[in-house]
Amino acid sequence: MKWLMRNFKERIRRALRHPAYTAKALAHDLLGIDERFLASVTNSSPRELRSFLNEPFRDEEFAHYLRECEPHLRAAFHPGNDPYAKKVLLQYAITRAVKPDLIVETGVASGVSSTYLLTACRLNGRGRVSSIDIDNGEYLPPGKLTGWMVPEYLRANWTLLLGDSKILLPRLLAQLGEVDIFIHDSSHTYEHMKFEFELSYPYIRSGGLLLSDDANFNAAFEECVKSFRPVRARVIRNVGVMKKP
Ligand SMILES: C[S@@+](CC[C@H](N)C(=O)[O-])C[C@H]1O[C@@H](n2cnc3c(N)ncnc32)[C@H](O)[C@@H]1O
């Protein structure tokens, strides 16, 4: 669990603020519950999944790049900017295991998740990421642009669309026709999450995945699980995961 040792002080601070959540998350990690679930939705093995979760830190060049970005990310004072958050590692490991052709994500900010997703696609040797962000600067470090963290060498497989996902997401999905993975991490209001889930789900291919950051924020994810009837669904570390039949 190399990722646990990154950002150690911040993890301890968070653990002291949310002891019950931390105890449950640690138990899940130690018992490998999350890995087993993720392996089942990605048709891989828990061992393979665990190895993907540790992979970014075995890559010295990538680990060095994250360390370089860290001081800027810290200046934005937002937990969503944590380059070692388990939520982005989950997205990374899922992408490595599924080897998707098309990923759509809403909510970019500095581009932590986009960088991980594109790195996974690069190692897979296939896959593109289309990302949408309203670009209001809210989560950005001073003087930085939306997606600033995505390095030049990953940008050829990346489409960044700036604007409200209410307007851009319907157009993008209609244009793409079908996607392997949809990831929500934009506005976490009930209405907006419901809107993005209901719009994107029909475009996800059979066996594809819908992921949502902060899935426990309100009832939107839970309600959609009930109405969409995915083959498997769970919330791990506040990341909702649904697999389409
Ligand atoms: C928590 S941040 C995303 C973090 C990013 N996924 C990561 O892990 O690095 C949320 C982002 O959603 C964007 N956002 C908020 N409302 C939006 C909307 N209606 N359409 C598109 N993007 C939106 C914000 O500008 C912000 O950059």
The ligand as an ORCA input file, in Angstrom:
! r2SCAN-3c Opt
* xyz 0 1
  C     -13.473     18.804     -7.567
  S     -13.056     19.623     -9.020
  C     -12.568     18.348    -10.118
  C     -11.311     17.660     -9.702
  C     -10.724     16.714    -10.744
  N     -11.639     15.683    -11.186
  C      -9.476     16.043    -10.179
  O      -9.602     14.951     -9.569
  O      -8.418     16.593    -10.345
  C     -14.636     20.073     -9.650
  C     -14.577     20.807    -10.981
  O     -15.887     20.820    -11.552
  C     -16.054     21.987    -12.296
  N     -17.503     22.233    -12.465
  C     -18.404     22.652    -11.539
  N     -19.632     22.761    -12.087
  C     -19.517     22.398    -13.391
  C     -20.422     22.301    -14.477
  N     -21.707     22.618    -14.348
  N     -19.957     21.886    -15.668
  C     -18.633     21.554    -15.831
  N     -17.730     21.637    -14.832
  C     -18.151     22.056    -13.636
  C     -15.318     23.057    -11.480
  O     -14.894     24.114    -12.287
  C     -14.145     22.266    -10.884
  O     -12.979     22.464    -11.640
*
